[in-house]
Amino acid sequence: MLSIILLSCHKKEIISTEKGTVDYRFIGTWELINGNNREKYTFFNNNKIVYSNDDKNAPNNNKVYTYEWKKEGNNYYYRLWDNELDNWSDFPIKYINTNIIKIYSDFFKKSYI
């Protein structure tokens, strides 16, 4: 009886509903520092992305979003994590090299810390 209760309380890791292709070149944390504003994307190997920003000029506007992403052919898509009602949107991301990626029009550097 106790084991049933313990098993039902165990928190399971949510895996992307899309079992799509993971592009391992992006795995890790990528940062853009622009004056007092820092943006960061962290890519995980389960199709999960965590985006955060830290704006020293407007600390009340700091955000953290969690997305899932997928690759279909040469195109990338993203939507809110664990939200099947959210539509997939184009994710304009490009791998430049082991130290730089481009998201939208911004260049993010690999963070090794």
N, C-alpha and C positions, 0 to 999 in steps of 0.2 A: 504494500500500500504506500509506504514512504517513498519507494523508488518511483512509483507512478507520479506522485506529486513533484518529486525532484525533476523528473524528466519533463514534465509539463511546464516547469518554471525555467528550464534551460533556454537561454537566448541563443538563437541560431543566427549565424552570419547570413545576411541576405546576399544572394548572388544575382547578378543581372538576369532579368527575364529573357534577355537576348543572349543566346549562347554563341554570339558572333565571334568573328576573328579578332583576336587581340593583336594589335600592332606593338610588339615589344620595344620598338625603338623609342616610344614615348614614355615608357614606364619610368617613374621617378617624379621629381619636383622641378618645375620650371618657373623662373621668376622674371618679372619686369619691374624695374625700379625707375620711377619717373618723378624726380624731385622728392616730395614728401609722401608720395603714393607708391605703395608696393602691391603688385598683383601676383598671385601665385596659383598655378594649376598643379595638382598632384594626381598622376595617373597610376592606377593600380592594375594588377594583372587579372582582375575579375570584371573588366569593362566598367570600372567605377572611376569617376573624376571628382575631386574636391577642389572647388574654386574658392579663393578667399582674397579679400583686399584689405589693406591697412592704410588708411588715409589719415595722416597726422593733422591735416588741415580741417578735416571733418570727421572726427572719430565716431559720431553718431550715425554716419552713413556706411560704416564698415559692414561687409556682407560675407556670408559663407553659404555656398550652394553645393549640393551634391547631385551629380549627373551620372547617367550611364551613357556609354557611347558604343558605336559599332562601326565597322568598316564593311562596305559593300563595294566590291571591285576596287576602284581607286578613290571612292568617295567616303567621307566620314559623316556620321550623324550623331546627334545627342538629344537627350530629353531628361527631365527630372528623374532622379533615382527613385525606384520603387513606386512609380506612378504610371500605371498602364494607360491612364486617361490622357496623359500628356502626349502630344504629337511629336514625331521625330522631326527635327530641324537640321538643315545643312550645318555642318561644323567645318568652317573654312580653316583647316589646320594643315600645315605643311612641315615635313621634316626637312631641315636644312643640313644639319650635321649632328655629331654626337653632343655638341654644346649649344646648339641653337635650334629652336622651332619657331614657326610663324603662326600666330592665331589672329584671325582677322588681318589687320594691317600692322600688328605689333610683333616685335621680335622678343622672345623669352629665352633667357639663358638657363642652362642646366644648373641646378643647385646641388652641390656635393656635400652640404652640411646637414 
